Amino acid sequence: MSQITHRVFMIRPKHFGFNPETADNNTFQSSETSLSQDRISELAIAEFDALVDALRSNLVHVDIIEDSDTPAKPDAVFPNNWFTTHADGAVITYPMYSPLRRNERREDVIDEIGKRYNVGRRYSFEQYEEENEFLEGTGSLVLDRENKVAYACISERTDVKLLNKWCVLQGYEMMAFHAVSDGVPIYHTNVMMAMGVDFVVICLDCIPDEDERTKLLMAFERTQKKVIEITTGQMNAFAGNMLQLATADGRSILVMSEQAFGSLNKRQVEQLSSLTQIVHVQIENIEQFGGGSVRCMIAENFLTTQRR
């Protein structure tokens, strides 16, 4: 089982903007601007296209899915929260904290994926929304796919009972912990932690419990992951929201935003560059108004292609 893939899904947004429902517990969002809503949407589309171009120029296959016009979905650019794909053919959809974001789940998208790729199993967790229990895809779950370990910081958007159910379903070891910033639980694991083939980027400073930190470090040592620490300030610049991908010619790249890259010090850049190629793209408007970065914009595709 591979940790990284050279195929991804991305959704080009039609109505990107600030979502007050997600801002309730996403401290990375900001609505302060003199820009009009139309201009914010235009800038987000341009940033989206720039990321697609950067991925394709590095031989990553990108399947672009167009956002549906209605209902308006301000966070549609972040598909990794509502579905995941897996090498065993599984496609899983997830319960979302924000009622507005639940509109992003589209069966026509799942059907189209099934026409292009081999889907063997389909699982749905969204019924747990009725019980106010949430698990937001690879926002909640940072997966070590090769060693089958699921890392997750518990928050309003990551319910420990659902996490356990997911791990039983997929045969993963559960590594749950708590992470905070300024006393507030961090809403998604993937803003403070990124998993690569042979490394992990993580903000250990935001994990207050010493025993939990120790267990994580022991797990990284056991799975032979080089630990690259980032500070809370770097996390707030989205330095934890990176994603390593394969390329069609056998390389690997680590994709991040320009803001994230700019926050890294020389030593961190050297460490990462010795392990993979760094690719960085400017997406400042998506980061400011959406409260997510590059990793959030990419849904990895681990399915095999349909035979023609």
C-alpha positions as CSV (number, residue, x, y, z in Angstrom):
1,M,0.0,0.0,0.0
2,S,1.5,3.3,-1.1
3,Q,1.5,6.4,1.1
4,I,1.3,8.8,-1.9
5,T,-0.4,8.9,-5.2
6,H,0.0,10.8,-8.5
7,R,-3.7,11.2,-9.1
8,V,-6.0,13.7,-7.3
9,F,-9.4,15.2,-7.5
10,M,-10.0,18.9,-7.2
11,I,-13.2,21.0,-7.3
12,R,-13.2,24.3,-9.1
13,P,-15.4,26.6,-7.0
14,K,-18.2,28.8,-8.3
15,H,-19.1,30.7,-5.1
16,F,-16.1,30.7,-2.9
17,G,-16.3,33.0,0.1
18,F,-16.4,33.3,3.9
19,N,-18.6,30.8,5.7
20,P,-19.7,32.1,9.1
21,E,-20.7,28.6,10.2
22,T,-17.2,27.2,9.9
23,A,-15.7,30.3,11.4
24,D,-17.3,29.3,14.7
25,N,-14.4,27.0,15.4
26,N,-11.9,27.7,12.6
27,T,-9.6,30.4,13.9
28,F,-7.7,30.4,10.6
29,Q,-10.5,32.2,8.8
30,S,-10.9,36.0,8.5
31,S,-13.7,38.1,6.9
32,E,-11.8,41.4,7.1
33,T,-11.6,42.8,3.5
34,S,-12.6,45.6,1.3
35,L,-13.0,43.2,-1.6
36,S,-16.5,42.4,-3.0
37,Q,-17.8,38.9,-2.9
38,D,-17.5,38.6,-6.7
39,R,-13.9,39.7,-6.6
40,I,-13.1,37.2,-3.8
41,S,-14.6,34.4,-5.9
42,E,-12.6,35.5,-9.0
43,L,-9.4,35.5,-7.0
44,A,-10.1,32.1,-5.6
45,I,-10.7,30.6,-9.0
46,A,-7.4,32.1,-10.2
47,E,-5.6,30.6,-7.2
48,F,-7.2,27.2,-7.8
49,D,-6.1,27.2,-11.5
50,A,-2.6,28.2,-10.5
51,L,-2.4,25.2,-8.1
52,V,-3.7,22.9,-10.8
53,D,-1.1,24.2,-13.2
54,A,1.7,23.6,-10.7
55,L,0.5,20.0,-10.0
56,R,0.2,19.2,-13.7
57,S,3.6,20.7,-14.6
58,N,5.0,18.2,-12.0
59,L,3.2,15.3,-13.7
60,V,0.4,14.9,-11.2
61,H,-2.8,13.8,-12.8
62,V,-5.6,16.2,-11.7
63,D,-9.3,15.3,-12.3
64,I,-11.1,18.7,-12.1
65,I,-14.7,18.6,-11.0
66,E,-16.8,21.7,-11.6
67,D,-18.8,23.0,-8.6
68,S,-22.5,23.0,-9.2
69,D,-24.1,26.4,-9.4
70,T,-26.8,25.9,-6.9
71,P,-26.9,25.8,-4.0
72,A,-24.0,28.2,-3.4
73,K,-21.2,26.4,-1.5
74,P,-18.5,28.7,-0.2
75,D,-16.2,25.9,0.8
76,A,-16.6,23.6,-2.3
77,V,-12.9,24.1,-3.0
78,F,-12.1,21.8,0.0
79,P,-13.3,18.3,-1.2
80,N,-11.0,16.3,1.1
81,N,-13.4,16.9,4.0
82,W,-16.4,15.1,2.4
83,F,-14.9,12.1,0.6
84,T,-11.9,9.9,0.5
85,T,-10.7,7.1,-1.7
86,H,-8.6,4.1,-0.8
87,A,-6.4,1.5,-2.5
88,D,-8.8,-1.3,-1.6
89,G,-11.4,0.4,-3.8
90,A,-13.3,2.0,-0.9
91,V,-15.0,5.4,-1.3
92,I,-16.1,7.0,2.0
93,T,-18.3,10.0,2.5
94,Y,-18.3,12.0,5.8
95,P,-20.5,13.9,8.3
96,M,-19.8,17.7,8.2
97,Y,-20.0,20.1,11.1
98,S,-21.4,23.0,9.0
99,P,-25.0,22.5,7.6
100,L,-24.0,24.7,4.7
101,R,-21.0,22.4,3.9
102,R,-23.3,19.3,3.7
103,N,-24.4,20.6,0.3
104,E,-20.9,19.8,-1.0
105,R,-21.6,16.0,-0.9
106,R,-22.8,15.2,-4.4
107,E,-23.8,11.7,-5.5
108,D,-23.2,12.8,-9.1
109,V,-19.6,13.3,-8.3
110,I,-19.3,9.8,-6.7
111,D,-21.1,8.3,-9.7
112,E,-18.7,10.0,-12.1
113,I,-15.7,8.8,-10.1
114,G,-17.2,5.3,-10.4
115,K,-17.3,5.6,-14.2
116,R,-13.6,6.5,-14.4
117,Y,-12.1,4.4,-11.6
118,N,-12.8,1.0,-10.0
119,V,-14.9,1.6,-6.9
120,G,-15.3,-1.7,-4.9
121,R,-17.0,-0.5,-1.7
122,R,-19.0,2.6,-0.8
123,Y,-19.4,3.7,2.9
124,S,-21.4,6.6,4.2
125,F,-20.9,8.2,7.6
126,E,-23.2,11.2,7.1
127,Q,-26.1,9.7,9.1
128,Y,-24.2,10.7,12.2
129,E,-24.9,14.3,11.6
130,E,-28.3,13.7,13.2
131,E,-26.5,12.9,16.4
132,N,-24.1,15.9,16.1
133,E,-21.1,13.6,15.6
134,F,-18.7,14.6,12.9
135,L,-15.6,13.3,11.1
136,E,-14.4,15.5,8.3
137,G,-12.4,13.3,6.0
138,T,-8.7,13.9,5.7
139,G,-9.2,17.2,7.6
140,S,-9.9,15.1,10.7
141,L,-7.7,12.1,9.7
142,V,-4.0,12.3,8.9
143,L,-3.3,8.9,7.5
144,D,-0.1,6.8,7.5
145,R,-1.4,4.5,4.8
146,E,1.6,2.2,4.6
147,N,1.5,1.4,8.3
148,K,-2.3,1.8,8.7
149,V,-2.2,4.4,11.5
150,A,-4.9,7.1,11.7
151,Y,-3.8,10.2,13.6
152,A,-6.5,12.6,14.7
153,C,-6.8,15.5,17.1
154,I,-10.2,15.5,18.8
155,S,-12.4,18.6,18.3
156,E,-16.0,19.5,17.5
157,R,-15.3,18.2,14.0
158,T,-13.6,15.0,14.9
159,D,-15.6,12.7,17.2
160,V,-13.6,10.0,18.9
161,K,-16.4,7.4,18.6
162,L,-16.6,8.0,14.8
163,L,-12.8,7.9,14.6
164,N,-12.9,4.5,16.3
165,K,-15.6,3.2,13.9
166,W,-13.6,4.4,10.9
167,C,-10.5,2.7,12.2
168,V,-12.3,-0.6,12.8
169,L,-13.9,-0.4,9.3
170,Q,-10.6,0.3,7.5
171,G,-8.3,-1.8,9.8
172,Y,-6.2,1.1,11.1
173,E,-4.6,1.7,14.5
174,M,-6.2,4.8,16.1
175,M,-3.9,7.5,17.4
176,A,-6.2,10.1,19.0
177,F,-4.8,13.2,20.8
178,H,-5.7,16.7,21.8
179,A,-4.2,19.9,20.2
180,V,-5.0,23.5,21.1
181,S,-4.0,27.0,20.0
182,D,-4.5,29.9,22.4
183,G,-6.6,27.5,24.5
184,V,-9.0,26.6,21.6
185,P,-9.0,23.0,20.2
186,I,-7.5,22.9,16.7
187,Y,-10.4,22.2,14.4
188,H,-8.6,19.9,11.9
189,T,-5.6,17.6,12.4
190,N,-4.3,18.5,8.9
191,V,-3.5,22.1,9.9
192,M,-1.0,21.0,12.5
193,M,0.3,17.7,11.0
194,A,1.3,16.4,7.6
195,M,2.4,12.8,6.8
196,G,5.0,11.9,4.2
197,V,6.5,8.7,3.0
198,D,9.4,8.9,5.5
199,F,8.7,12.0,7.5
200,V,6.1,13.8,9.5
201,V,5.7,17.6,9.9
202,I,4.0,18.4,13.2
203,C,3.5,21.2,15.7
204,L,4.3,19.4,19.0
205,D,4.0,22.7,20.9
206,C,0.2,22.7,20.5
207,I,-0.2,19.2,22.2
208,P,-0.4,20.1,25.9
209,D,-0.5,16.5,27.2
210,E,3.0,15.2,27.7
211,D,1.9,11.5,27.6
212,E,0.1,12.1,24.2
213,R,3.2,13.8,22.8
214,T,5.4,10.8,23.9
215,K,3.0,8.3,22.4
216,L,3.1,10.2,19.1
217,L,6.8,10.3,19.0
218,M,7.0,6.6,19.8
219,A,4.7,5.9,16.9
220,F,6.8,8.0,14.6
221,E,9.9,6.2,15.7
222,R,8.3,2.8,15.3
223,T,7.1,3.7,11.7
224,Q,10.5,5.2,10.9
225,K,9.2,8.8,10.2
226,K,11.7,11.6,10.5
227,V,10.1,14.3,12.7
228,I,10.2,17.8,11.4
229,E,8.8,20.2,14.0
230,I,7.1,23.5,13.3
231,T,6.2,26.2,15.7
232,T,2.7,27.5,16.5
233,G,3.4,30.6,14.4
234,Q,4.4,28.5,11.4
235,M,1.3,26.4,11.9
236,N,-0.8,29.5,11.8
237,A,0.8,30.3,8.5
238,F,-0.4,26.9,7.3
239,A,3.0,25.2,7.4
240,G,1.2,22.0,8.7
241,N,-1.2,21.9,5.8
242,M,1.2,20.3,3.3
243,L,0.6,17.2,1.1
244,Q,3.2,14.9,-0.4
245,L,2.3,13.5,-3.8
246,A,3.9,11.2,-6.3
247,T,4.6,12.1,-9.9
248,A,4.1,10.1,-13.0
249,D,7.9,9.9,-13.6
250,G,8.6,8.4,-10.2
251,R,9.5,11.5,-8.1
252,S,7.8,12.9,-5.1
253,I,6.7,16.5,-4.4
254,L,5.6,18.3,-1.2
255,V,2.9,20.9,-2.1
256,M,2.3,23.9,0.1
257,S,1.2,27.5,0.0
258,E,3.6,30.4,-0.5
259,Q,2.7,31.6,3.0
260,A,3.6,28.2,4.4
261,F,6.9,28.1,2.5
262,G,7.8,31.6,3.6
263,S,7.3,30.7,7.3
264,L,9.8,27.9,7.2
265,N,13.4,28.5,8.3
266,K,16.5,27.5,6.4
267,R,17.0,24.3,8.4
268,Q,13.4,23.1,7.8
269,V,13.6,23.8,4.1
270,E,16.9,21.8,3.9
271,Q,15.4,18.9,5.8
272,L,12.3,18.7,3.6
273,S,14.3,19.3,0.4
274,S,16.6,16.3,1.3
275,L,13.5,14.1,1.3
276,T,11.3,15.4,-1.4
277,Q,10.9,18.3,-3.9
278,I,9.1,21.4,-2.5
279,V,6.4,23.1,-4.7
280,H,4.7,26.2,-3.4
281,V,1.8,28.3,-4.8
282,Q,0.2,31.6,-3.8
283,I,-3.3,31.0,-2.5
284,E,-3.6,33.8,0.1
285,N,-7.3,34.5,-0.6
286,I,-8.4,30.9,-0.2
287,E,-6.4,30.8,3.0
288,Q,-7.8,34.0,4.5
289,F,-11.5,33.6,3.7
290,G,-11.7,29.8,3.7
291,G,-9.4,29.0,6.6
292,G,-7.8,26.1,4.7
293,S,-4.7,25.7,2.5
294,V,-3.2,23.5,-0.2
295,R,-3.8,20.2,1.5
296,C,-7.5,21.0,2.0
297,M,-7.9,21.6,-1.7
298,I,-6.8,18.2,-2.8
299,A,-8.6,14.9,-2.5
300,E,-6.2,12.1,-3.2
301,N,-7.2,9.4,-5.6
302,F,-5.9,5.9,-4.7
303,L,-8.4,4.0,-7.0
304,T,-7.3,2.0,-10.0
305,T,-8.4,3.1,-13.5
306,Q,-11.2,1.5,-15.4
307,R,-10.1,-0.8,-18.3
308,R,-11.3,0.5,-21.6
